[in-house]
């Protein structure tokens, strides 16, 4: 679960059926969790849409395969 550091209590009018349905779709049970998760999803979707508009001209199939290979982080050990 994502920790919320900057919280403001507020009053809003919400369609309870919509909140319940969103909670079911998101797997949340508390209203606050449902709203936070829905907002995260909107942001994620916006970021994914922006990513689809990017051009990755330097990214070849070979480079993508290299990036997918396992990496060793042994050099970071003490």
Rosetta blueprint (number, residue, H / E / L):
1 X L
2 X L
3 X L
4 X L
5 X L
6 X L
7 X L
8 X L
9 X L
10 X L
11 X L
12 X L
13 X L
14 X L
15 X L
16 X H
17 X H
18 X H
19 X H
20 X H
21 X H
22 X H
23 X H
24 X H
25 X H
26 X H
27 X L
28 X L
29 X L
30 X L
31 X H
32 X H
33 X H
34 X H
35 X H
36 X H
37 X H
38 X H
39 X H
40 X H
41 X H
42 X H
43 X H
44 X H
45 X H
46 X H
47 X H
48 X H
49 X H
50 X H
51 X H
52 X H
53 X L
54 X L
55 X L
56 X L
57 X L
58 X L
59 X L
60 X L
61 X H
62 X H
63 X H
64 X H
65 X H
66 X H
67 X H
68 X H
69 X L
70 X L
71 X L
72 X L
73 X L
74 X H
75 X H
76 X H
77 X L
78 X L
